[in-house]
C-alpha cells in the first residue's frame, strides 16, 4: 500500500518551487530594465473594438530568463485576434486582446515583480496570464485589486493560498512527485535523490515519498553545492555506492547536466529522472547520448506529441507567430492561459476583472493536455487551497526527443498514488 505522509506547512511546500525559476533558458533576450511594462500594439488587421488589456509577467533576462513564457502568450493573442478577437457583450465591434508585458526579473531592481503587478493594475488589465517568478507581493497586488492570475506558475505562499490565483497545473510539486512515480513505473524500486544544497531543499524528499510504493523506497539523499565550479565527485560516489535502481535530481538545468554526466562517468547504469522543464533544448544537446532513456515527469503532454490536437494547434500558432521561440512547457502554459481567458471572455456579460475572476471560480476545464479539473476547487492531497490538480505525464528521451511513456492513460493522477 502506498502511504500518504503529507507535509503540512505551506512554507515547507514552497521549497522545490525555486527550481523552475532557477532553470536557465536557451532563449536569452536582450537586457531590460525590469519592473517597467510595455503594451504591445495590436496588428493592423485586429478587430477594431476597444482593446482588452491582459498582463504577462516573465523573466526576460538574467540567470532565470525564460523569454519563451511571453512567446506563448504572444502567439495565442495574435491567433485569437486574427480569428476575430473577442465578441463584445455590449454589442459593439469585436475587441482585440492586447498584452501588457513586464520583465519581472532584474538583479538591479529587487522590486521588479511588484512594480510589474502595480503597473498592470494601473493599466486596467482584466487578468494576468502565465505569471512566472515573483516574490509574493506581486500576487498580493493582483489579489487586492481583484485581478485573476490565470496559469500563474505557483512559487510562493501567496500563489498557493490567495483566492485570485488560478494555476493550471500542480507546479514543481507535481513535477517532483511525478519524477519519483515515473522512476518506479520505469522499473526502479530503490531510489536515491540529489538536491541543490539550499536550506529550502531539505524538505524535498517529503514531497516525493507520498506517491512512492512505500516511503522507504527513497533511501540515500544528498545535497550538492550551488557553486557550479564545486567538486561534486564525493556526492556522486555516495549515491552510486548506495546502489539505487533510480536517481531523482532536483537542481537547475545546467547543474543537472553536470550531475547526469558524472553519474554515468562513475559507472552508474540505473535510471535517472527529473522534471521535464529541466530538460531544455540546451540540456538535450549538452547531454548527447547520456540523455537517451532519461525519465521525466511533465505537467502537460509533451510538445512533440503531434497526435494531440491541442499540441498541434499550439505548434501551428507558435510556428506562425513566434517561430523563433522555444516550444516548451513554459510557452505552452502561457498559451493555454490566454486561450482559456478568451473562452471566459466569451461567456461573461461584462468584460472586466471582476467578471473574469467570478467566471473562473468552480469552472470545469479540460485543457486537452492534462487531466480535466475544476478551477477554484481544492481536490488534491496537498494542504494547499490554490492547487487544483496534481497530474503528470510520464515521459522519457527517445532518439533525442521527449516522448510520452504514460501508456493508454496518458496522464497520471498523483492523488490516486498518494492514497
Steps between C-alpha positions, in 0.01 A plus 500: 500500500612850422514721806408869497730684737430856391703797617256744656679833514454733204848646548650155462293425192662791322847351509516334161336791324833678464616244247284608208617857543859384527490310171682713246336553163646433158348820364671794670341829406652843498547692824206679653459732793255273681185613673393728215219379277448524127165473326527318168314657213222303333572417134333700228256220418386460862136563597415869529324493836650625826807292590479263796819535703665188637830499692790258472783497754808301410879494550632655181869486584750408767577158652133397519402623151208320336403723205299217343241559775379816329542345155217259578272788602591703194425212265160438662407870496592536133309186405188606693508849349551359150194279553284802583586581859248506783129563444386813681208406732386863483443466125794702372771391261705195588782584737866403466717370780805711581790387717652719769843338535744550785844364585460371856861387545767764541808477721517879539134530599386249764159665497447423130223239558281723711576799274380291207183401679421858606559626146261236366236592756537868412471419128161338562567139401213254533734212590862394522613191307789261552664698782852362534711573806435776745547556868151470648403866520430498126233236556362704788480810279290314243291333769428825684388656170265208428697393191524130422834339420435224245766237453737666745796279586454448877815609681413632843243491777287770338478309171394192694245661731351821356157470343583674170775250421399248230799281403427245228725227637659375822824687433832362609329310782327278244815481288709382796245245620451387143873444458506246781187327375633495142827341611310223677272452202815459291611216727714673762407368843772647724552873447762758594466876470742781416391851602635851476656596834287786626313509829162483326590173325523291817128411504496393132504124562175539694318602184607194304438237766116511504474376139761223525400138550646534847667798665805289580563461126678836513832436671815706453449876467792738435523876458753633249654852524344785307842616372521374138878460532478282814632145497198273544680170447464396866123554485477300179703219658269493802199453274664239277625302801147480638416296189158648414282390208406860429635848579272806515666838449367831630733773377539759225526401135875562472572327831286203400705454183815492713347252745376263229837506324690423819259223600564325169873559522497343847349187353139543607279321246160528671205728428535878534201733522404865545221744401466550124535879534864441591562317171536812286617491137846595625500223761404244235786616282752516783415152628524340158473123525471521880151650453367182342261322735484779759169475691300824519181625662303751294218721620351496151509278197836522325520768231626228262168313507355574156211261569357746755272756335573768759876454464465520121312830538769630737783408262315650201439831676853517638646427156285772345533777758811419710702272276837571664383434856546177694203266519500377859271449798560865586380639167220241486373603845474869403337408170242288684431782747422751223269260317319420825459872566353544151246226575407671827465839328259337258274401791489811719236771467744776592866502402683606813728348764218429746297304244803300385595400855143398580474291181817311586382379841363142480558497125559153362787500253643245262819646359547205268855444622440382859226350716175704520445685827302784654655838569450630852421152632762339724518132406855391579687331784702815563387742775491787251174673404617628160640180353209345311665211318793267562540318171813418308603322185778245510748583228847400383761597244496282189713572196572849628133594559276509806219246453214378717532163675177523701320243286126501431422713807726774366478703821558373851294618797756536778218529755415136431859396566511701823199307634 
